[in-house]
């Protein structure tokens, strides 16, 4: 190419009819046809770096979903039992992560607007309460997972003891019903013990009318009669001070109440008393928020969960009966003051023991 340019330049300057040789002519033809210097450049515009990254990410996500789908089909076809456990575990992680994000949003909103726990709407209060309980239960797994290679032991323990170690997100539907029945059987075992403690303190009540009313209430419950709301509210004074006030309960009585609330009873009595007071106060605050919202606004699952928290085994009771019982509970709870919360605590036994439709 350079030589041809020189030849053409010389002919132009000197006016001579110098003709380039065969070699130069061949190089010109190859240069013009593009064979010597490669194919011509494409006229398409290149995408921006952001578009390239977006396309790459989209491709990776699509491929990942395809591989994940093949993996799920492989497990379901060759390891069906393991696939069921795997699916429940993955869905449980997703639900737990969603709960954590929601709890963080609620706490952030509380901090920004200086809102206290008892000022939250019912559903947000209940979400925080349940999430704290779930995190507390998961704490044990986190601790034993710290040593090297302990995660293999953790998976084995989770498989062998799902009720003790896992939260509700990782239970199968059958396990949820069975485990709730087991937990209710545990707390129901303490009901006769609590009634007997109430009978033992009757002689220490100074008012004769209150002594008669408490005796009559204990007799009705032992005979299988569901007490009326006015029978329970008539004993408010009895549970606000000695001998049935929250700070006057005996240690064995406090332990029995802890088991009835599904709280551990192996702590010192002062700690048990503090936990009972805190737990009962939270339920009282939830009751006020629920009364403001209205029972009719709750879904069937929310109604059953609310009843179970307050002592009723709602897994085998129809939704209408659960709503009726929850209405009775709210009527009693919203009539009590903070000093009378011991009656609300005992109401877990008084109102749920003989309710129609409960499983014996």
Secondary structure, 3 states (H helix, E strand, C coil): CHHHHHHHHHHHHHCCCCCCCHHHHHHHHHHHHCCCCCCCCCCCCCCCHHHHHHHHHHHHHHHHHHHHHHHHHHHHHHCHHHHHHHHHHHHHHHHHHHHHHHHHHHHHHHHHHCCCHHHCCHHHHHHHHHHHHHHHHHHHHHHHCCCCCHHHHHHHHHHHCHHHHCCHHHCCHHHHHHHHHHHHHHHHCCHHHHHHHHHHCHHHCCCHHHHHHHHHHHHHHHCCCCCCHHHHHCCCHHHCCCCCCCCCCCHHHHHHHHHHCCCCCCCCHHHHHHHHHHHHHHHHHHHHHHHHHCHHHCCHHHHHHHHHHCCCCHHHCCHHHHHHHHHHHHHHHCCCCHHHHHHHHHHHHHCCCCCCCCCC
